[in-house]
Amino acid sequence: MARNNTRFIEAHNKLLTICDKTEIGGTLQSENVLAADLGVSRTVIRSVLARFDDIGLIALDGREKAIQRRTRAGDRLEKPATLLTIEELEGRFLDWVLRMDVPPGTALNVAQLAKEFGVAPHTLQEFLSSLSRFGIVVRRPRGGWVLHGFTKEYALELSDFRTVLELNSVQHLVALAPDHPIWARLDVLEQAHLALLERIDRDYHDFSVLDETFHEAINSVVTNRFVKEFQKVISLVFHYHFQWNKADERTRNADAIQEHLAYIDALRSRDVGRAQAAALRHLATSKQTLLNALQANSHTL
């Protein structure tokens, strides 16, 4: 039986506890009793006992299983990491970029990141390959990946396309019935913005995730696979580069919260002209923030 099998590991670590409750020189119960107590098969129990014998924890002699020593920290086995879905990986990757302040040009260690994110290396490779379509990462000539930046032209094109998508979503949103779930969701988002505003001096970094959630909510009212696909890259580009220029990050985030609150109020008015005007004001600010970040990091070639 593979030693990284989850049932093997669970039984192994539980049996360590049983060993610690047994005196040195004492013997463990029969395989049948141990299997019943731990809820596994006798085959699993035999594999665990064989390992215990190998590491000198017990001495196997026929049916006798005598305790030879106390357990040590190194005797315990780690459970395999729970693998993330692609959606969870996207969030984990974005959070890693934001929280760790990963600069452009950083070489990505796939093996290390796969372990940190709890994914198989090939899954991370596929994920990075999908990001390469949008220029977020690039493959090095000799293999491996580098976190890449964006040209000014790229930023302008993406910002303009973002505006087209979101104005379309706003037009759909303001026409929705009063009992549509989006209105309750906007209520929740409004409270989240007000709460963050109260603690902005300490938690201004948290705005990036809230900003992503806010725009995702607005665009969620349009069922369109292309909108969903581009929303991913828009989130990564804007929230990643939003963090580049640290000079006035706290002020920028506080101002953006106020723009979001005004945006929500305009959406509630059901006036499409007013709502789209609020959207345009906020998206123009986001566009300028992105361009300032690119310029501040000399990444406008």
C-alpha positions as CSV (number, residue, x, y, z in Angstrom):
1,M,0.0,0.0,0.0
2,A,1.3,3.4,-0.9
3,R,2.6,5.2,2.1
4,N,1.0,8.5,1.1
5,N,-2.5,7.0,1.1
6,T,-4.8,9.1,3.2
7,R,-6.3,6.1,5.1
8,F,-2.8,4.7,5.8
9,I,-1.6,8.1,7.1
10,E,-4.7,8.6,9.3
11,A,-4.4,5.0,10.8
12,H,-0.7,5.5,11.2
13,N,-1.0,8.6,13.2
14,K,-3.9,7.3,15.3
15,L,-1.9,4.2,16.2
16,L,1.0,6.3,17.3
17,T,-1.3,7.7,20.0
18,I,-2.3,4.2,21.0
19,C,1.4,3.3,21.3
20,D,2.1,6.3,23.6
21,K,-0.7,5.0,25.9
22,T,1.0,1.6,26.1
23,E,3.9,1.0,28.5
24,I,7.4,0.2,27.0
25,G,7.5,-3.5,26.7
26,G,3.8,-3.8,26.6
27,T,2.0,-5.2,23.5
28,L,-0.6,-3.9,21.2
29,Q,-3.9,-5.6,20.7
30,S,-4.6,-8.0,17.8
31,E,-4.8,-6.8,14.2
32,N,-8.6,-7.4,14.2
33,V,-9.2,-5.2,17.3
34,L,-6.9,-2.4,16.0
35,A,-8.6,-2.5,12.6
36,A,-12.0,-2.2,14.2
37,D,-11.0,0.6,16.6
38,L,-9.4,2.6,13.8
39,G,-12.1,1.9,11.1
40,V,-9.7,0.5,8.5
41,S,-8.9,-2.9,7.0
42,R,-6.4,-5.4,8.4
43,T,-4.3,-4.8,5.3
44,V,-3.9,-1.2,6.3
45,I,-3.1,-2.2,9.9
46,R,-0.4,-4.6,8.8
47,S,1.2,-1.9,6.6
48,V,1.3,0.5,9.6
49,L,2.7,-2.2,11.9
50,A,5.4,-3.0,9.3
51,R,6.5,0.6,9.3
52,F,6.5,0.8,13.0
53,D,8.8,-2.3,13.1
54,D,11.0,-0.6,10.5
55,I,11.5,2.5,12.5
56,G,12.0,0.6,15.7
57,L,8.9,1.7,17.5
58,I,7.7,-1.8,18.0
59,A,9.1,-5.3,17.6
60,L,7.1,-7.7,15.6
61,D,7.4,-11.4,16.6
62,G,4.6,-13.5,15.2
63,R,1.4,-12.0,16.6
64,E,3.3,-10.1,19.3
65,K,3.7,-6.4,18.8
66,A,5.9,-5.1,21.7
67,I,6.5,-1.4,22.3
68,Q,10.2,-0.6,22.1
69,R,10.3,3.2,22.6
70,R,8.2,6.3,23.0
71,T,7.0,8.1,19.8
72,R,8.9,11.1,18.4
73,A,7.7,14.1,16.4
74,G,9.4,12.7,13.3
75,D,7.3,9.5,13.5
76,R,4.1,11.3,12.4
77,L,3.2,11.5,8.7
78,E,1.9,14.5,7.0
79,K,-1.4,14.2,5.1
80,P,-1.2,15.1,1.4
81,A,-2.3,18.6,0.6
82,T,-5.9,19.1,-0.5
83,L,-5.7,20.0,-4.2
84,L,-7.2,23.3,-5.3
85,T,-9.6,23.8,-8.1
86,I,-8.6,26.1,-11.0
87,E,-10.9,28.8,-9.6
88,E,-9.3,28.5,-6.1
89,L,-5.8,28.5,-7.7
90,E,-6.6,31.8,-9.5
91,G,-7.6,33.4,-6.1
92,R,-4.5,31.9,-4.3
93,F,-2.2,33.1,-7.1
94,L,-3.6,36.6,-7.0
95,D,-3.4,36.8,-3.3
96,W,0.2,35.6,-3.4
97,V,1.1,38.3,-5.9
98,L,-0.6,41.0,-3.8
99,R,0.4,40.0,-0.4
100,M,4.0,39.1,-1.2
101,D,4.5,42.2,-3.4
102,V,5.9,40.1,-6.2
103,P,7.7,42.4,-8.7
104,P,7.5,42.0,-12.5
105,G,10.3,40.0,-13.9
106,T,10.2,37.5,-11.0
107,A,11.1,34.0,-12.1
108,L,8.4,31.5,-10.9
109,N,9.5,28.3,-9.2
110,V,6.8,25.9,-10.4
111,A,7.7,23.1,-8.0
112,Q,7.8,25.4,-5.0
113,L,4.6,27.3,-5.9
114,A,2.8,24.0,-6.6
115,K,3.6,22.9,-3.1
116,E,2.6,26.2,-1.6
117,F,-0.7,26.4,-3.4
118,G,-1.5,22.7,-2.9
119,V,-1.8,21.8,-6.6
120,A,0.0,19.3,-8.8
121,P,2.9,20.8,-10.8
122,H,1.2,20.0,-14.1
123,T,-2.0,21.8,-12.9
124,L,0.1,24.9,-12.2
125,Q,1.8,24.6,-15.5
126,E,-1.6,24.6,-17.3
127,F,-2.7,27.6,-15.2
128,L,0.4,29.6,-16.1
129,S,-0.1,28.6,-19.7
130,S,-3.6,30.1,-19.7
131,L,-2.3,33.3,-18.2
132,S,0.3,33.5,-20.9
133,R,-2.5,34.1,-23.4
134,F,-3.0,37.5,-21.8
135,G,0.7,38.4,-21.2
136,I,0.5,38.1,-17.4
137,V,3.3,35.5,-17.5
138,V,5.8,34.5,-20.2
139,R,7.6,31.3,-20.8
140,R,11.4,31.6,-20.7
141,P,13.3,30.3,-23.8
142,R,15.1,27.7,-21.7
143,G,12.0,26.7,-19.8
144,G,10.2,28.0,-16.7
145,W,8.0,31.1,-16.3
146,V,8.4,34.7,-15.5
147,L,5.8,37.1,-14.0
148,H,5.5,39.7,-16.7
149,G,4.3,43.3,-16.9
150,F,2.3,45.1,-19.5
151,T,2.9,47.8,-22.1
152,K,1.0,51.1,-22.0
153,E,-0.9,50.1,-25.1
154,Y,-1.9,46.8,-23.6
155,A,-3.2,48.7,-20.5
156,L,-5.2,51.2,-22.6
157,E,-6.8,48.5,-24.7
158,L,-7.7,46.4,-21.7
159,S,-9.2,49.4,-19.9
160,D,-11.3,50.4,-22.9
161,F,-12.6,46.8,-23.3
162,R,-13.3,46.6,-19.6
163,T,-15.4,49.8,-19.9
164,V,-17.4,48.3,-22.8
165,L,-18.2,45.1,-20.8
166,E,-19.1,46.9,-17.6
167,L,-21.4,49.5,-19.2
168,N,-23.3,46.7,-20.9
169,S,-23.6,45.0,-17.5
170,V,-24.9,48.2,-15.9
171,Q,-27.5,48.6,-18.6
172,H,-28.8,45.1,-17.8
173,L,-28.5,45.5,-14.0
174,V,-30.7,48.6,-13.6
175,A,-33.5,46.9,-15.6
176,L,-33.6,43.9,-13.2
177,A,-36.7,43.2,-11.0
178,P,-36.6,44.4,-7.4
179,D,-36.5,40.8,-6.1
180,H,-33.4,39.9,-8.2
181,P,-30.5,38.6,-6.0
182,I,-28.2,41.4,-7.2
183,W,-29.9,44.0,-5.1
184,A,-29.4,42.1,-1.9
185,R,-25.8,41.4,-3.0
186,L,-25.2,45.1,-3.5
187,D,-26.6,45.8,0.0
188,V,-24.0,43.4,1.5
189,L,-21.2,44.9,-0.6
190,E,-22.2,48.4,0.6
191,Q,-21.8,47.3,4.2
192,A,-18.5,45.7,3.4
193,H,-17.2,48.9,1.9
194,L,-18.4,51.0,4.9
195,A,-16.7,48.5,7.3
196,L,-13.4,48.7,5.4
197,L,-13.6,52.5,5.3
198,E,-13.7,52.5,9.1
199,R,-10.5,50.5,9.4
200,I,-8.8,51.8,6.2
201,D,-5.7,53.0,8.0
202,R,-4.9,49.4,9.0
203,D,-6.5,47.2,6.3
204,Y,-6.2,49.2,3.1
205,H,-4.6,46.2,1.4
206,D,-8.0,44.4,1.7
207,F,-9.6,46.7,-0.9
208,S,-8.1,44.8,-3.8
209,V,-10.2,41.7,-3.0
210,L,-13.3,43.8,-2.3
211,D,-12.9,45.7,-5.6
212,E,-12.7,42.4,-7.5
213,T,-15.8,41.1,-5.7
214,F,-17.7,44.3,-6.5
215,H,-17.0,44.3,-10.2
216,E,-17.6,40.6,-10.5
217,A,-21.0,41.2,-8.9
218,I,-21.9,43.8,-11.5
219,N,-20.8,41.7,-14.4
220,S,-22.4,38.6,-13.1
221,V,-25.8,39.8,-14.3
222,V,-24.8,39.1,-17.9
223,T,-24.6,35.5,-18.8
224,N,-21.8,35.5,-21.3
225,R,-18.9,33.1,-21.4
226,F,-16.6,35.8,-23.0
227,V,-17.4,38.3,-20.3
228,K,-16.6,35.7,-17.7
229,E,-13.3,34.8,-19.4
230,F,-12.1,38.3,-19.7
231,Q,-13.2,39.2,-16.2
232,K,-10.5,36.9,-15.0
233,V,-7.7,38.7,-16.8
234,I,-9.2,42.1,-16.0
235,S,-9.1,41.2,-12.3
236,L,-5.6,39.9,-12.4
237,V,-4.2,42.9,-14.3
238,F,-6.0,45.7,-12.4
239,H,-5.6,44.2,-8.9
240,Y,-2.0,43.2,-9.5
241,H,-0.8,46.5,-11.0
242,F,-3.0,48.5,-8.6
243,Q,-0.5,47.5,-5.9
244,W,2.7,48.5,-7.8
245,N,2.7,52.2,-6.8
246,K,2.8,52.2,-3.0
247,A,3.2,55.9,-2.5
248,D,-0.5,56.8,-2.0
249,E,-2.1,53.3,-1.8
250,R,-4.1,54.1,1.4
251,T,-5.5,57.3,-0.1
252,R,-6.2,55.7,-3.4
253,N,-8.1,52.8,-1.9
254,A,-10.2,55.1,0.4
255,D,-11.1,57.3,-2.6
256,A,-12.0,54.2,-4.6
257,I,-14.3,53.0,-1.8
258,Q,-16.2,56.3,-2.0
259,E,-16.5,55.9,-5.8
260,H,-17.9,52.4,-5.3
261,L,-20.5,53.7,-2.8
262,A,-21.6,56.4,-5.2
263,Y,-21.7,53.7,-8.0
264,I,-24.0,51.5,-5.8
265,D,-26.3,54.5,-5.1
266,A,-26.5,55.3,-8.8
267,L,-27.4,51.7,-9.6
268,R,-30.2,51.7,-7.1
269,S,-31.7,54.8,-8.8
270,R,-32.5,52.5,-11.8
271,D,-31.5,55.5,-14.0
272,V,-29.3,54.0,-16.7
273,G,-27.7,57.3,-17.6
274,R,-26.8,58.1,-14.0
275,A,-25.6,54.6,-13.3
276,Q,-23.4,54.5,-16.4
277,A,-22.0,58.0,-15.6
278,A,-21.0,56.7,-12.1
279,A,-19.4,53.6,-13.8
280,L,-17.5,55.8,-16.2
281,R,-16.1,58.0,-13.4
282,H,-14.9,55.0,-11.5
283,L,-13.5,53.1,-14.5
284,A,-11.6,56.2,-15.6
285,T,-10.0,56.4,-12.1
286,S,-9.0,52.8,-12.3
287,K,-7.6,53.3,-15.8
288,Q,-5.5,56.2,-14.6
289,T,-4.3,54.3,-11.5
290,L,-3.1,51.5,-13.8
291,L,-1.3,53.9,-16.0
292,N,0.3,55.6,-13.0
293,A,1.4,52.2,-11.7
294,L,3.0,51.3,-15.0
295,Q,4.8,54.7,-15.2
296,A,6.0,54.5,-11.6
297,N,7.6,51.1,-12.3
298,S,9.1,52.2,-15.6
299,H,7.1,49.5,-17.4
300,T,5.7,51.6,-20.3
301,L,7.9,50.3,-23.2
